[in-house]
Amino acid sequence: METPTQTHSAVPQLDAQLCFALYSTSLAMSKLYRKLLRGLGLTYSQYLVMMVLWEKNELTVSEVGERLFLDSATLTPLLKRMEAAELLTRTRAASDERQVIIKLTPHGDALRHEAAKLPPSILQATQCTLDQVVGMKHQLDDLRASLMNASA
């Protein structure tokens, strides 16, 4: 017969779970980004789209979605709001009307210079060295790949 102590020890403890550490860290990171992005007039999701387009402009919705691990149904409303804010344009591809090409506007491209100030602020907030952050990022990339393979 199990005692109450044995029964409780079999129940997963929240603070011992990797999923909760990742979740709560993601919330804290998002909160910091919200504060820093306020001056740019961007949400965190919009910032991610902008980073993709600053790396390579004129991508299809599918290409942006692949980079951000988002499907078109999730991405399209976000892109519509960004187009209304004159950050980007959405046009049908001449070669295939089913494809929509996303391109930065001059205003969207100009935000790149202001956004360049964010990484040093994030690094400072982590209270880690650059090498530590780079190491964590590689570990998280590997973890994401493993989890995606396991859930495929």
N, C-alpha and C positions, 0 to 999 in steps of 0.2 A: 504494500500500500504506500502511495506517495504522500509525503508530508506537504503542507502548503509551501514550504521553502523550496522543495524539489520541483513542484509544479511551476512556481514563479521563475525559477532559474531556467526552465525550458522555454519560456516565452522570450522572444528576441527583445533586447533592450534597445530603445531608440538611439541613444547616444553611441552605441557600439556598432551601428549599421553604417556601412560605406555609403549606401544610397542616401541616408540622411545627411551625412557629412558633405556629400556632393551637392545635394539639394539646398542645404542651408548656406553653403559657400556660394552657390550660384545666386541665391537671393541677395546675399551681402554684396556680391560683385555687381549685380543689376542695380541695386540701390545706389552704389557709388557712381556707376555710369550715368544713372538718371540725373544725379546732381551735377556731374561734369558736363553732360550733354545739353543741359537746360540752356546754356549760353549759345549753343549752336542751333537751338530750336529743333533738335532731333530726339526721337525716342531711341531706345537701345536697338530695337528691330530695324529702324530706319538706318541707324549707324552701321549695322552689319551689312545691309544692302549697299550703302555708300562705299564701304571698304571694298566690297567685291568689285564695284564699278570703278573705283579709283585704281585698283590693280589692273583691270582690263575693262575698258568702256565698250559699249555696244555688244551686249550679250542678250541671248534669248531669255525669256522667263524661265524656261527649263534649266538653262545653264546657271542662272542665279540660284534657282531652287536647289540644284545639285550641290553647289558650294555651301549652302546654308542648311542642308538637310531638311528642306521644306518642300511641300508639294505646291502645285500651281494654285489650288483652291485656297490655300493659306496665304500665299504670296500675292495673289492678284489684288485683294482689297488694300493691302499695304502699299503696293505699287501705285494704285489709283490715288491714294491719299498723298503719296510723294509727288505724283504728277500734278495734283491740285496745288501743292505747295511750291511748284516750279523747281523741284530738285532734279527731275528727270522727265524724259519723254518716252511714250510708248507708241510704237508704230508697227504696222503689219509688215512683215518681210515681203519684198517684191517677188522673191523666188517661191515662197510658200505662205499663202495668206493665213494659214493656221498658226504660224509662228509670230510672236510679238517680240520686237527688238527693243531693249531698254538702253537708253543713252542718257548720260548726264547732260544737264543744261549748264550754261556758264555759271549760274548761281550754285548749282550742286557741285561743280568742279572746284569752285572757289573755296568751298568749305573745307577742302582737303588741308589747306594751310592751317586753319584753326584746329582741325582735328589732330594734327601732328603734335599738339601740346598735350593730348590725353595720355599717351603711354608713359611719359615720365611721371605724371600725377598718379597713375595706377601703380607703377613700380614703387613709388614712395609710400603709398597707402598700404601696400603689402608688407612693408617692413622686411623685405627680403632683398638679397642681392640679385643682380641680373642673372648670374649663373644659376641661382636657386630657382628663379622663375622659369628660366629656359628649361631646366631639368624637370620641373613640375609639368610644364606644358607638354614635353615629350612623353612623360608618363601618362598624362591624361589622353593624349593622342592614341597611345598604345592601348589604353583601357577602353576607349571608345571603339577602336577597331575590333578588339576582342569581344566586346558586348554586342556589336553589330553582327559579327560572325555568329555568335551564339544565338541571336534572335532571328537569324535568317531562315 
